Amino acid sequence: MAVVHLNKENFKSEVLDSKEPVLVDFWAAWCGPCQMLGPVIEEIAGEVTDAKICKLDVDENQELAKEYRVMSIPTLIVFKDGQIAKREVGVKPKDEILQMLK
């Protein structure tokens, strides 16, 4: 599956109303660690079939970043049934991110 790019228009339908777990990568184009994490997120999206992988640009979606108290990026949040199940800040290895989805 491809990475779903989120904004305030599709956040509810793609994340909060999703029947499957959703990993949201809160990131920004100017953020070096976010750039390092990007290919890992893409790779996971290509492999995972039982979860949705999304990215949210915090510069373009500041209200959502504030709502979910994203203070530093990258922040990875796993949503299950519309609720936050797990949250990690910083670059994580691929296996750790996959573990978050379990």
FIKOLVO-886750 format. One record per residue (C-alpha): residue in three letters; x, y, z; chain. Coordinates in steps of 0.1 Angstrom, whole numbers. Layout:
BEGIN
<pt><rest>ala</rest><X>X</X><Y>Y</Y><Z>Z</Z><kette>A</kette></pt>
...
END
This chain:
BEGIN
<pt><rest>met</rest><X>0</X><Y>0</Y><Z>0</Z><kette>A</kette></pt>
<pt><rest>ala</rest><X>11</X><Y>35</Y><Z>-6</Z><kette>A</kette></pt>
<pt><rest>val</rest><X>16</X><Y>61</Y><Z>21</Z><kette>A</kette></pt>
<pt><rest>val</rest><X>-16</X><Y>82</Y><Z>27</Z><kette>A</kette></pt>
<pt><rest>his</rest><X>-9</X><Y>119</Y><Z>30</Z><kette>A</kette></pt>
<pt><rest>leu</rest><X>-31</X><Y>134</Y><Z>56</Z><kette>A</kette></pt>
<pt><rest>asn</rest><X>-46</X><Y>169</Y><Z>60</Z><kette>A</kette></pt>
<pt><rest>lys</rest><X>-75</X><Y>183</Y><Z>80</Z><kette>A</kette></pt>
<pt><rest>glu</rest><X>-100</X><Y>173</Y><Z>53</Z><kette>A</kette></pt>
<pt><rest>asn</rest><X>-92</X><Y>135</Y><Z>54</Z><kette>A</kette></pt>
<pt><rest>phe</rest><X>-78</X><Y>130</Y><Z>89</Z><kette>A</kette></pt>
<pt><rest>lys</rest><X>-111</X><Y>119</Y><Z>104</Z><kette>A</kette></pt>
<pt><rest>ser</rest><X>-120</X><Y>95</Y><Z>76</Z><kette>A</kette></pt>
<pt><rest>glu</rest><X>-85</X><Y>80</Y><Z>71</Z><kette>A</kette></pt>
<pt><rest>val</rest><X>-74</X><Y>78</Y><Z>108</Z><kette>A</kette></pt>
<pt><rest>leu</rest><X>-102</X><Y>82</Y><Z>134</Z><kette>A</kette></pt>
<pt><rest>asp</rest><X>-128</X><Y>62</Y><Z>114</Z><kette>A</kette></pt>
<pt><rest>ser</rest><X>-103</X><Y>35</Y><Z>103</Z><kette>A</kette></pt>
<pt><rest>lys</rest><X>-112</X><Y>-1</Y><Z>111</Z><kette>A</kette></pt>
<pt><rest>glu</rest><X>-75</X><Y>-10</Y><Z>110</Z><kette>A</kette></pt>
<pt><rest>pro</rest><X>-46</X><Y>4</Y><Z>130</Z><kette>A</kette></pt>
<pt><rest>val</rest><X>-31</X><Y>36</Y><Z>116</Z><kette>A</kette></pt>
<pt><rest>leu</rest><X>5</X><Y>48</Y><Z>119</Z><kette>A</kette></pt>
<pt><rest>val</rest><X>8</X><Y>85</Y><Z>115</Z><kette>A</kette></pt>
<pt><rest>asp</rest><X>42</X><Y>101</Y><Z>109</Z><kette>A</kette></pt>
<pt><rest>phe</rest><X>41</X><Y>137</Y><Z>119</Z><kette>A</kette></pt>
<pt><rest>trp</rest><X>70</X><Y>153</Y><Z>99</Z><kette>A</kette></pt>
<pt><rest>ala</rest><X>82</X><Y>184</Y><Z>81</Z><kette>A</kette></pt>
<pt><rest>ala</rest><X>102</X><Y>189</Y><Z>49</Z><kette>A</kette></pt>
<pt><rest>trp</rest><X>130</X><Y>209</Y><Z>67</Z><kette>A</kette></pt>
<pt><rest>cys</rest><X>135</X><Y>183</Y><Z>94</Z><kette>A</kette></pt>
<pt><rest>gly</rest><X>166</X><Y>162</Y><Z>89</Z><kette>A</kette></pt>
<pt><rest>pro</rest><X>156</X><Y>132</Y><Z>111</Z><kette>A</kette></pt>
<pt><rest>cys</rest><X>122</X><Y>132</Y><Z>93</Z><kette>A</kette></pt>
<pt><rest>gln</rest><X>140</X><Y>129</Y><Z>60</Z><kette>A</kette></pt>
<pt><rest>met</rest><X>160</X><Y>99</Y><Z>73</Z><kette>A</kette></pt>
<pt><rest>leu</rest><X>127</X><Y>83</Y><Z>85</Z><kette>A</kette></pt>
<pt><rest>gly</rest><X>109</X><Y>89</Y><Z>52</Z><kette>A</kette></pt>
<pt><rest>pro</rest><X>123</X><Y>59</Y><Z>33</Z><kette>A</kette></pt>
<pt><rest>val</rest><X>116</X><Y>36</Y><Z>62</Z><kette>A</kette></pt>
<pt><rest>ile</rest><X>80</X><Y>47</Y><Z>64</Z><kette>A</kette></pt>
<pt><rest>glu</rest><X>76</X><Y>42</Y><Z>26</Z><kette>A</kette></pt>
<pt><rest>glu</rest><X>91</X><Y>7</Y><Z>30</Z><kette>A</kette></pt>
<pt><rest>ile</rest><X>68</X><Y>-2</Y><Z>58</Z><kette>A</kette></pt>
<pt><rest>ala</rest><X>38</X><Y>10</Y><Z>38</Z><kette>A</kette></pt>
<pt><rest>gly</rest><X>49</X><Y>-14</Y><Z>10</Z><kette>A</kette></pt>
<pt><rest>glu</rest><X>50</X><Y>-44</Y><Z>33</Z><kette>A</kette></pt>
<pt><rest>val</rest><X>23</X><Y>-40</Y><Z>59</Z><kette>A</kette></pt>
<pt><rest>thr</rest><X>-12</X><Y>-52</Y><Z>49</Z><kette>A</kette></pt>
<pt><rest>asp</rest><X>-31</X><Y>-51</Y><Z>81</Z><kette>A</kette></pt>
<pt><rest>ala</rest><X>-25</X><Y>-14</Y><Z>90</Z><kette>A</kette></pt>
<pt><rest>lys</rest><X>-26</X><Y>20</Y><Z>73</Z><kette>A</kette></pt>
<pt><rest>ile</rest><X>6</X><Y>41</Y><Z>70</Z><kette>A</kette></pt>
<pt><rest>cys</rest><X>2</X><Y>79</Y><Z>68</Z><kette>A</kette></pt>
<pt><rest>lys</rest><X>22</X><Y>110</Y><Z>69</Z><kette>A</kette></pt>
<pt><rest>leu</rest><X>11</X><Y>144</Y><Z>82</Z><kette>A</kette></pt>
<pt><rest>asp</rest><X>31</X><Y>176</Y><Z>73</Z><kette>A</kette></pt>
<pt><rest>val</rest><X>31</X><Y>196</Y><Z>106</Z><kette>A</kette></pt>
<pt><rest>asp</rest><X>38</X><Y>229</Y><Z>88</Z><kette>A</kette></pt>
<pt><rest>glu</rest><X>7</X><Y>225</Y><Z>66</Z><kette>A</kette></pt>
<pt><rest>asn</rest><X>-15</X><Y>211</Y><Z>94</Z><kette>A</kette></pt>
<pt><rest>gln</rest><X>-5</X><Y>230</Y><Z>125</Z><kette>A</kette></pt>
<pt><rest>glu</rest><X>-40</X><Y>226</Y><Z>141</Z><kette>A</kette></pt>
<pt><rest>leu</rest><X>-37</X><Y>188</Y><Z>140</Z><kette>A</kette></pt>
<pt><rest>ala</rest><X>-1</X><Y>188</Y><Z>153</Z><kette>A</kette></pt>
<pt><rest>lys</rest><X>-13</X><Y>210</Y><Z>182</Z><kette>A</kette></pt>
<pt><rest>glu</rest><X>-44</X><Y>188</Y><Z>189</Z><kette>A</kette></pt>
<pt><rest>tyr</rest><X>-21</X><Y>157</Y><Z>192</Z><kette>A</kette></pt>
<pt><rest>arg</rest><X>5</X><Y>176</Y><Z>212</Z><kette>A</kette></pt>
<pt><rest>val</rest><X>33</X><Y>171</Y><Z>187</Z><kette>A</kette></pt>
<pt><rest>met</rest><X>61</X><Y>191</Y><Z>202</Z><kette>A</kette></pt>
<pt><rest>ser</rest><X>91</X><Y>176</Y><Z>183</Z><kette>A</kette></pt>
<pt><rest>ile</rest><X>93</X><Y>158</Y><Z>150</Z><kette>A</kette></pt>
<pt><rest>pro</rest><X>94</X><Y>131</Y><Z>138</Z><kette>A</kette></pt>
<pt><rest>thr</rest><X>66</X><Y>119</Y><Z>161</Z><kette>A</kette></pt>
<pt><rest>leu</rest><X>50</X><Y>85</Y><Z>153</Z><kette>A</kette></pt>
<pt><rest>ile</rest><X>15</X><Y>79</Y><Z>167</Z><kette>A</kette></pt>
<pt><rest>val</rest><X>-4</X><Y>46</Y><Z>162</Z><kette>A</kette></pt>
<pt><rest>phe</rest><X>-42</X><Y>51</Y><Z>163</Z><kette>A</kette></pt>
<pt><rest>lys</rest><X>-65</X><Y>21</Y><Z>170</Z><kette>A</kette></pt>
<pt><rest>asp</rest><X>-103</X><Y>26</Y><Z>169</Z><kette>A</kette></pt>
<pt><rest>gly</rest><X>-98</X><Y>64</Y><Z>168</Z><kette>A</kette></pt>
<pt><rest>gln</rest><X>-77</X><Y>65</Y><Z>200</Z><kette>A</kette></pt>
<pt><rest>ile</rest><X>-39</X><Y>69</Y><Z>205</Z><kette>A</kette></pt>
<pt><rest>ala</rest><X>-25</X><Y>35</Y><Z>212</Z><kette>A</kette></pt>
<pt><rest>lys</rest><X>12</X><Y>42</Y><Z>210</Z><kette>A</kette></pt>
<pt><rest>arg</rest><X>34</X><Y>73</Y><Z>206</Z><kette>A</kette></pt>
<pt><rest>glu</rest><X>72</X><Y>76</Y><Z>199</Z><kette>A</kette></pt>
<pt><rest>val</rest><X>93</X><Y>106</Y><Z>193</Z><kette>A</kette></pt>
<pt><rest>gly</rest><X>124</X><Y>106</Y><Z>171</Z><kette>A</kette></pt>
<pt><rest>val</rest><X>138</X><Y>83</Y><Z>144</Z><kette>A</kette></pt>
<pt><rest>lys</rest><X>131</X><Y>46</Y><Z>152</Z><kette>A</kette></pt>
<pt><rest>pro</rest><X>145</X><Y>15</Y><Z>134</Z><kette>A</kette></pt>
<pt><rest>lys</rest><X>121</X><Y>-3</Y><Z>111</Z><kette>A</kette></pt>
<pt><rest>asp</rest><X>116</X><Y>-33</Y><Z>134</Z><kette>A</kette></pt>
<pt><rest>glu</rest><X>106</X><Y>-10</Y><Z>163</Z><kette>A</kette></pt>
<pt><rest>ile</rest><X>80</X><Y>8</Y><Z>142</Z><kette>A</kette></pt>
<pt><rest>leu</rest><X>66</X><Y>-25</Y><Z>131</Z><kette>A</kette></pt>
<pt><rest>gln</rest><X>64</X><Y>-36</Y><Z>167</Z><kette>A</kette></pt>
<pt><rest>met</rest><X>44</X><Y>-4</Y><Z>175</Z><kette>A</kette></pt>
<pt><rest>leu</rest><X>17</X><Y>-17</Y><Z>151</Z><kette>A</kette></pt>
<pt><rest>lys</rest><X>13</X><Y>-50</Y><Z>168</Z><kette>A</kette></pt>
END
